[in-house]
Amino acid sequence: MYKKLFNLMVLMISVLTLNLLTGFITNYIINYKTDINPYKFTGIAMLT
């Protein structure tokens, strides 16, 4: 029982951590947008 609960918690923490990480990366790219070609910027934003 505890092993299933532990695996579920690890999965949830991993998903939330990846969500925070991609949010920070996207915000950094949006703020860094000063001299990037709009097509390249859209492609990079779609990948993250």
N, CA, C and O atoms as a Tripos MOL2 file, in Angstrom:
@<TRIPOS>MOLECULE
protein
  192   191    48     0     0
PROTEIN
NO_CHARGES

@<TRIPOS>ATOM
      1 N           0.8150   -1.1930    0.0000 N.3       1 MET1
      2 CA          0.0000    0.0000    0.0000 C.3       1 MET1
      3 C           0.8600    1.2580    0.0000 C.2       1 MET1
      4 O           0.6090    2.1840   -0.7710 O.2       1 MET1
      5 N           1.8690    1.2920    0.8600 N.am      2 TYR2
      6 CA          2.7090    2.4920    0.9350 C.3       2 TYR2
      7 C           3.5690    2.6690   -0.3020 C.2       2 TYR2
      8 O           3.8970    3.7930   -0.6800 O.2       2 TYR2
      9 N           3.9340    1.5660   -0.9330 N.am      3 LYS3
     10 CA          4.7510    1.6600   -2.1400 C.3       3 LYS3
     11 C           3.9630    2.3210   -3.2740 C.2       3 LYS3
     12 O           4.5220    3.1360   -4.0090 O.2       3 LYS3
     13 N           2.6970    1.9930   -3.4300 N.am      4 LYS4
     14 CA          1.8670    2.6200   -4.4590 C.3       4 LYS4
     15 C           1.6710    4.1080   -4.1710 C.2       4 LYS4
     16 O           1.7230    4.9430   -5.0740 O.2       4 LYS4
     17 N           1.4460    4.4160   -2.9070 N.am      5 LEU5
     18 CA          1.2790    5.8180   -2.5140 C.3       5 LEU5
     19 C           2.5590    6.6010   -2.7490 C.2       5 LEU5
     20 O           2.5120    7.7330   -3.2300 O.2       5 LEU5
     21 N           3.7070    6.0110   -2.4160 N.am      6 PHE6
     22 CA          4.9860    6.6630   -2.6400 C.3       6 PHE6
     23 C           5.2280    6.9070   -4.1310 C.2       6 PHE6
     24 O           5.6760    7.9850   -4.5220 O.2       6 PHE6
     25 N           4.9290    5.9000   -4.9630 N.am      7 ASN7
     26 CA          5.1070    6.0550   -6.4100 C.3       7 ASN7
     27 C           4.1940    7.1520   -6.9660 C.2       7 ASN7
     28 O           4.6010    7.9120   -7.8440 O.2       7 ASN7
     29 N           2.9760    7.2320   -6.4610 N.am      8 LEU8
     30 CA          2.0530    8.2750   -6.8870 C.3       8 LEU8
     31 C           2.5700    9.6590   -6.4920 C.2       8 LEU8
     32 O           2.5000   10.5940   -7.2910 O.2       8 LEU8
     33 N           3.0800    9.7970   -5.2870 N.am      9 MET9
     34 CA          3.6140   11.0900   -4.8360 C.3       9 MET9
     35 C           4.8450   11.4970   -5.6470 C.2       9 MET9
     36 O           5.0000   12.6690   -5.9930 O.2       9 MET9
     37 N           5.7070   10.5500   -5.9450 N.am     10 VAL10
     38 CA          6.8880   10.8580   -6.7630 C.3      10 VAL10
     39 C           6.4620   11.3110   -8.1500 C.2      10 VAL10
     40 O           7.0340   12.2570   -8.6910 O.2      10 VAL10
     41 N           5.4770   10.6590   -8.7280 N.am     11 LEU11
     42 CA          4.9660   11.0480  -10.0390 C.3      11 LEU11
     43 C           4.3760   12.4480   -9.9990 C.2      11 LEU11
     44 O           4.6420   13.2540  -10.8910 O.2      11 LEU11
     45 N           3.5830   12.7490   -8.9870 N.am     12 MET12
     46 CA          2.9640   14.0700   -8.8760 C.3      12 MET12
     47 C           4.0090   15.1650   -8.6990 C.2      12 MET12
     48 O           3.9100   16.2200   -9.3250 O.2      12 MET12
     49 N           4.9980   14.9280   -7.8630 N.am     13 ILE13
     50 CA          6.0470   15.9240   -7.6430 C.3      13 ILE13
     51 C           6.8630   16.1190   -8.9100 C.2      13 ILE13
     52 O           7.2570   17.2430   -9.2190 O.2      13 ILE13
     53 N           7.1200   15.0570   -9.6420 N.am     14 SER14
     54 CA          7.8710   15.1700  -10.8970 C.3      14 SER14
     55 C           7.1100   16.0030  -11.9240 C.2      14 SER14
     56 O           7.6950   16.8620  -12.5830 O.2      14 SER14
     57 N           5.8270   15.7580  -12.0610 N.am     15 VAL15
     58 CA          5.0160   16.5070  -13.0270 C.3      15 VAL15
     59 C           4.9530   17.9780  -12.6430 C.2      15 VAL15
     60 O           5.0950   18.8460  -13.5040 O.2      15 VAL15
     61 N           4.7420   18.2700  -11.3700 N.am     16 LEU16
     62 CA          4.6820   19.6630  -10.9310 C.3      16 LEU16
     63 C           6.0180   20.3730  -11.0960 C.2      16 LEU16
     64 O           6.0540   21.5490  -11.4570 O.2      16 LEU16
     65 N           7.1080   19.6760  -10.8370 N.am     17 THR17
     66 CA          8.4310   20.2680  -11.0120 C.3      17 THR17
     67 C           8.7040   20.5810  -12.4830 C.2      17 THR17
     68 O           9.2210   21.6510  -12.8030 O.2      17 THR17
     69 N           8.3640   19.6640  -13.3650 N.am     18 LEU18
     70 CA          8.5490   19.9180  -14.7920 C.3      18 LEU18
     71 C           7.6690   21.0620  -15.2790 C.2      18 LEU18
     72 O           8.0780   21.8310  -16.1490 O.2      18 LEU18
     73 N           6.4740   21.1810  -14.7310 N.am     19 ASN19
     74 CA          5.5970   22.2820  -15.0950 C.3      19 ASN19
     75 C           6.2070   23.6230  -14.6710 C.2      19 ASN19
     76 O           6.1790   24.5860  -15.4380 O.2      19 ASN19
     77 N           6.7510   23.6870  -13.4670 N.am     20 LEU20
     78 CA          7.4090   24.9160  -13.0170 C.3      20 LEU20
     79 C           8.6220   25.2410  -13.8760 C.2      20 LEU20
     80 O           8.8440   26.4000  -14.2290 O.2      20 LEU20
     81 N           9.3960   24.2370  -14.2090 N.am     21 LEU21
     82 CA         10.5970   24.4440  -15.0120 C.3      21 LEU21
     83 C          10.2500   24.9740  -16.4020 C.2      21 LEU21
     84 O          10.8820   25.9190  -16.8740 O.2      21 LEU21
     85 N           9.2680   24.3870  -17.0550 N.am     22 THR22
     86 CA          8.8910   24.8750  -18.3790 C.3      22 THR22
     87 C           8.2790   26.2680  -18.3010 C.2      22 THR22
     88 O           8.4280   27.0610  -19.2320 O.2      22 THR22
     89 N           7.5950   26.5760  -17.2060 N.am     23 GLY23
     90 CA          7.0610   27.9300  -17.0190 C.3      23 GLY23
     91 C           8.1710   28.9530  -16.9090 C.2      23 GLY23
     92 O           8.0870   30.0220  -17.5130 O.2      23 GLY23
     93 N           9.2210   28.6430  -16.1440 N.am     24 PHE24
     94 CA         10.3560   29.5560  -16.0220 C.3      24 PHE24
     95 C          11.0790   29.7260  -17.3540 C.2      24 PHE24
     96 O          11.4760   30.8360  -17.7110 O.2      24 PHE24
     97 N          11.2500   28.6300  -18.0890 N.am     25 ILE25
     98 CA         11.9260   28.7100  -19.3910 C.3      25 ILE25
     99 C          11.1130   29.5610  -20.3580 C.2      25 ILE25
    100 O          11.6780   30.3880  -21.0740 O.2      25 ILE25
    101 N           9.8040   29.3710  -20.3910 N.am     26 THR26
    102 CA          8.9540   30.1500  -21.2880 C.3      26 THR26
    103 C           8.9810   31.6280  -20.9310 C.2      26 THR26
    104 O           9.0640   32.4760  -21.8190 O.2      26 THR26
    105 N           8.9130   31.9470  -19.6480 N.am     27 ASN27
    106 CA          8.9780   33.3460  -19.2350 C.3      27 ASN27
    107 C          10.3220   33.9650  -19.5880 C.2      27 ASN27
    108 O          10.3740   35.1260  -19.9950 O.2      27 ASN27
    109 N          11.4030   33.2190  -19.4410 N.am     28 TYR28
    110 CA         12.7200   33.7400  -19.7960 C.3      28 TYR28
    111 C          12.8080   34.0140  -21.2890 C.2      28 TYR28
    112 O          13.3520   35.0390  -21.7000 O.2      28 TYR28
    113 N          12.2810   33.1110  -22.1000 N.am     29 ILE29
    114 CA         12.3260   33.2990  -23.5540 C.3      29 ILE29
    115 C          11.4770   34.5050  -23.9530 C.2      29 ILE29
    116 O          11.8760   35.2760  -24.8250 O.2      29 ILE29
    117 N          10.3230   34.6740  -23.3310 N.am     30 ILE30
    118 CA          9.4600   35.8100  -23.6630 C.3      30 ILE30
    119 C          10.1480   37.1260  -23.3010 C.2      30 ILE30
    120 O          10.0520   38.0960  -24.0520 O.2      30 ILE30
    121 N          10.8350   37.1720  -22.1690 N.am     31 ASN31
    122 CA         11.5240   38.4020  -21.7670 C.3      31 ASN31
    123 C          12.7910   38.6310  -22.5740 C.2      31 ASN31
    124 O          13.2520   39.7690  -22.6600 O.2      31 ASN31
    125 N          13.3700   37.6020  -23.1650 N.am     32 TYR32
    126 CA         14.6170   37.7000  -23.9200 C.3      32 TYR32
    127 C          14.3630   38.0460  -25.3830 C.2      32 TYR32
    128 O          15.3140   38.1500  -26.1590 O.2      32 TYR32
    129 N          13.1420   38.2190  -25.7660 N.am     33 LYS33
    130 CA         12.6890   38.3050  -27.1540 C.3      33 LYS33
    131 C          13.2030   39.5170  -27.9270 C.2      33 LYS33
    132 O          12.7470   39.7170  -29.0530 O.2      33 LYS33
    133 N          14.0780   40.3070  -27.4310 N.am     34 THR34
    134 CA         14.4100   41.5990  -28.0220 C.3      34 THR34
    135 C          14.8130   41.5330  -29.4800 C.2      34 THR34
    136 O          14.2980   42.3200  -30.2750 O.2      34 THR34
    137 N          15.7030   40.6390  -29.8750 N.am     35 ASP35
    138 CA         16.1970   40.6610  -31.2500 C.3      35 ASP35
    139 C          16.0910   39.3080  -31.9560 C.2      35 ASP35
    140 O          16.8970   39.0080  -32.8370 O.2      35 ASP35
    141 N          15.1210   38.5020  -31.5850 N.am     36 ILE36
    142 CA         14.9330   37.1960  -32.2080 C.3      36 ILE36
    143 C          13.9260   37.3330  -33.3450 C.2      36 ILE36
    144 O          12.9380   38.0590  -33.2280 O.2      36 ILE36
    145 N          14.1830   36.6350  -34.4330 N.am     37 ASN37
    146 CA         13.2450   36.5660  -35.5500 C.3      37 ASN37
    147 C          11.9010   36.0240  -35.0380 C.2      37 ASN37
    148 O          11.8860   35.0410  -34.2970 O.2      37 ASN37
    149 N          10.7760   36.6450  -35.4190 N.am     38 PRO38
    150 CA          9.4740   36.1860  -34.8860 C.3      38 PRO38
    151 C           9.1730   34.7250  -35.1930 C.2      38 PRO38
    152 O           8.5410   34.0480  -34.3830 O.2      38 PRO38
    153 N           9.6110   34.2270  -36.3430 N.am     39 TYR39
    154 CA          9.3570   32.8230  -36.6720 C.3      39 TYR39
    155 C          10.1670   31.8960  -35.7680 C.2      39 TYR39
    156 O           9.6620   30.8680  -35.3180 O.2      39 TYR39
    157 N          11.4220   32.2580  -35.5030 N.am     40 LYS40
    158 CA         12.2440   31.4490  -34.6000 C.3      40 LYS40
    159 C          11.6870   31.5050  -33.1860 C.2      40 LYS40
    160 O          11.6550   30.4930  -32.4850 O.2      40 LYS40
    161 N          11.2480   32.6890  -32.7660 N.am     41 PHE41
    162 CA         10.6880   32.8400  -31.4160 C.3      41 PHE41
    163 C           9.4380   31.9720  -31.2490 C.2      41 PHE41
    164 O           9.2680   31.3200  -30.2190 O.2      41 PHE41
    165 N           8.5670   31.9630  -32.2560 N.am     42 THR42
    166 CA          7.3520   31.1470  -32.1730 C.3      42 THR42
    167 C           7.6970   29.6620  -32.1120 C.2      42 THR42
    168 O           7.0760   28.9070  -31.3650 O.2      42 THR42
    169 N           8.6940   29.2440  -32.9030 N.am     43 GLY43
    170 CA          9.1130   27.8370  -32.8780 C.3      43 GLY43
    171 C           9.6820   27.4320  -31.5290 C.2      43 GLY43
    172 O           9.3740   26.3540  -31.0210 O.2      43 GLY43
    173 N          10.5050   28.2850  -30.9500 N.am     44 ILE44
    174 CA         11.0910   27.9890  -29.6370 C.3      44 ILE44
    175 C           9.9930   27.9440  -28.5690 C.2      44 ILE44
    176 O          10.0020   27.0650  -27.7060 O.2      44 ILE44
    177 N           9.0560   28.8820  -28.6260 N.am     45 ALA45
    178 CA          7.9790   28.9010  -27.6360 C.3      45 ALA45
    179 C           7.0930   27.6610  -27.7590 C.2      45 ALA45
    180 O           6.5870   27.1590  -26.7550 O.2      45 ALA45
    181 N           6.9050   27.1710  -28.9730 N.am     46 MET46
    182 CA          6.0910   25.9710  -29.1610 C.3      46 MET46
    183 C           6.7980   24.7200  -28.6690 C.2      46 MET46
    184 O           6.1380   23.7560  -28.2830 O.2      46 MET46
    185 N           8.1280   24.7120  -28.6740 N.am     47 LEU47
    186 CA          8.8670   23.5400  -28.1950 C.3      47 LEU47
    187 C           8.8620   23.4230  -26.6850 C.2      47 LEU47
    188 O           8.9780   22.3130  -26.1660 O.2      47 LEU47
    189 N           8.7320   24.5310  -25.9520 N.am     48 THR48
    190 CA          8.7820   24.4610  -24.5060 C.3      48 THR48
    191 C           7.4330   24.2500  -23.8950 C.2      48 THR48
    192 O           7.3150   24.1690  -22.6720 O.2      48 THR48
@<TRIPOS>BOND
     1     1     2 1
     2     2     3 1
     3     3     4 2
     4     3     5 am
     5     5     6 1
     6     6     7 1
     7     7     8 2
     8     7     9 am
     9     9    10 1
    10    10    11 1
    11    11    12 2
    12    11    13 am
    13    13    14 1
    14    14    15 1
    15    15    16 2
    16    15    17 am
    17    17    18 1
    18    18    19 1
    19    19    20 2
    20    19    21 am
    21    21    22 1
    22    22    23 1
    23    23    24 2
    24    23    25 am
    25    25    26 1
    26    26    27 1
    27    27    28 2
    28    27    29 am
    29    29    30 1
    30    30    31 1
    31    31    32 2
    32    31    33 am
    33    33    34 1
    34    34    35 1
    35    35    36 2
    36    35    37 am
    37    37    38 1
    38    38    39 1
    39    39    40 2
    40    39    41 am
    41    41    42 1
    42    42    43 1
    43    43    44 2
    44    43    45 am
    45    45    46 1
    46    46    47 1
    47    47    48 2
    48    47    49 am
    49    49    50 1
    50    50    51 1
    51    51    52 2
    52    51    53 am
    53    53    54 1
    54    54    55 1
    55    55    56 2
    56    55    57 am
    57    57    58 1
    58    58    59 1
    59    59    60 2
    60    59    61 am
    61    61    62 1
    62    62    63 1
    63    63    64 2
    64    63    65 am
    65    65    66 1
    66    66    67 1
    67    67    68 2
    68    67    69 am
    69    69    70 1
    70    70    71 1
    71    71    72 2
    72    71    73 am
    73    73    74 1
    74    74    75 1
    75    75    76 2
    76    75    77 am
    77    77    78 1
    78    78    79 1
    79    79    80 2
    80    79    81 am
    81    81    82 1
    82    82    83 1
    83    83    84 2
    84    83    85 am
    85    85    86 1
    86    86    87 1
    87    87    88 2
    88    87    89 am
    89    89    90 1
    90    90    91 1
    91    91    92 2
    92    91    93 am
    93    93    94 1
    94    94    95 1
    95    95    96 2
    96    95    97 am
    97    97    98 1
    98    98    99 1
    99    99   100 2
   100    99   101 am
   101   101   102 1
   102   102   103 1
   103   103   104 2
   104   103   105 am
   105   105   106 1
   106   106   107 1
   107   107   108 2
   108   107   109 am
   109   109   110 1
   110   110   111 1
   111   111   112 2
   112   111   113 am
   113   113   114 1
   114   114   115 1
   115   115   116 2
   116   115   117 am
   117   117   118 1
   118   118   119 1
   119   119   120 2
   120   119   121 am
   121   121   122 1
   122   122   123 1
   123   123   124 2
   124   123   125 am
   125   125   126 1
   126   126   127 1
   127   127   128 2
   128   127   129 am
   129   129   130 1
   130   130   131 1
   131   131   132 2
   132   131   133 am
   133   133   134 1
   134   134   135 1
   135   135   136 2
   136   135   137 am
   137   137   138 1
   138   138   139 1
   139   139   140 2
   140   139   141 am
   141   141   142 1
   142   142   143 1
   143   143   144 2
   144   143   145 am
   145   145   146 1
   146   146   147 1
   147   147   148 2
   148   147   149 am
   149   149   150 1
   150   150   151 1
   151   151   152 2
   152   151   153 am
   153   153   154 1
   154   154   155 1
   155   155   156 2
   156   155   157 am
   157   157   158 1
   158   158   159 1
   159   159   160 2
   160   159   161 am
   161   161   162 1
   162   162   163 1
   163   163   164 2
   164   163   165 am
   165   165   166 1
   166   166   167 1
   167   167   168 2
   168   167   169 am
   169   169   170 1
   170   170   171 1
   171   171   172 2
   172   171   173 am
   173   173   174 1
   174   174   175 1
   175   175   176 2
   176   175   177 am
   177   177   178 1
   178   178   179 1
   179   179   180 2
   180   179   181 am
   181   181   182 1
   182   182   183 1
   183   183   184 2
   184   183   185 am
   185   185   186 1
   186   186   187 1
   187   187   188 2
   188   187   189 am
   189   189   190 1
   190   190   191 1
   191   191   192 2
@<TRIPOS>SUBSTRUCTURE
     1 MET1         2 RESIDUE 1 A MET
     2 TYR2         6 RESIDUE 1 A TYR
     3 LYS3        10 RESIDUE 1 A LYS
     4 LYS4        14 RESIDUE 1 A LYS
     5 LEU5        18 RESIDUE 1 A LEU
     6 PHE6        22 RESIDUE 1 A PHE
     7 ASN7        26 RESIDUE 1 A ASN
     8 LEU8        30 RESIDUE 1 A LEU
     9 MET9        34 RESIDUE 1 A MET
    10 VAL10       38 RESIDUE 1 A VAL
    11 LEU11       42 RESIDUE 1 A LEU
    12 MET12       46 RESIDUE 1 A MET
    13 ILE13       50 RESIDUE 1 A ILE
    14 SER14       54 RESIDUE 1 A SER
    15 VAL15       58 RESIDUE 1 A VAL
    16 LEU16       62 RESIDUE 1 A LEU
    17 THR17       66 RESIDUE 1 A THR
    18 LEU18       70 RESIDUE 1 A LEU
    19 ASN19       74 RESIDUE 1 A ASN
    20 LEU20       78 RESIDUE 1 A LEU
    21 LEU21       82 RESIDUE 1 A LEU
    22 THR22       86 RESIDUE 1 A THR
    23 GLY23       90 RESIDUE 1 A GLY
    24 PHE24       94 RESIDUE 1 A PHE
    25 ILE25       98 RESIDUE 1 A ILE
    26 THR26      102 RESIDUE 1 A THR
    27 ASN27      106 RESIDUE 1 A ASN
    28 TYR28      110 RESIDUE 1 A TYR
    29 ILE29      114 RESIDUE 1 A ILE
    30 ILE30      118 RESIDUE 1 A ILE
    31 ASN31      122 RESIDUE 1 A ASN
    32 TYR32      126 RESIDUE 1 A TYR
    33 LYS33      130 RESIDUE 1 A LYS
    34 THR34      134 RESIDUE 1 A THR
    35 ASP35      138 RESIDUE 1 A ASP
    36 ILE36      142 RESIDUE 1 A ILE
    37 ASN37      146 RESIDUE 1 A ASN
    38 PRO38      150 RESIDUE 1 A PRO
    39 TYR39      154 RESIDUE 1 A TYR
    40 LYS40      158 RESIDUE 1 A LYS
    41 PHE41      162 RESIDUE 1 A PHE
    42 THR42      166 RESIDUE 1 A THR
    43 GLY43      170 RESIDUE 1 A GLY
    44 ILE44      174 RESIDUE 1 A ILE
    45 ALA45      178 RESIDUE 1 A ALA
    46 MET46      182 RESIDUE 1 A MET
    47 LEU47      186 RESIDUE 1 A LEU
    48 THR48      190 RESIDUE 1 A THR
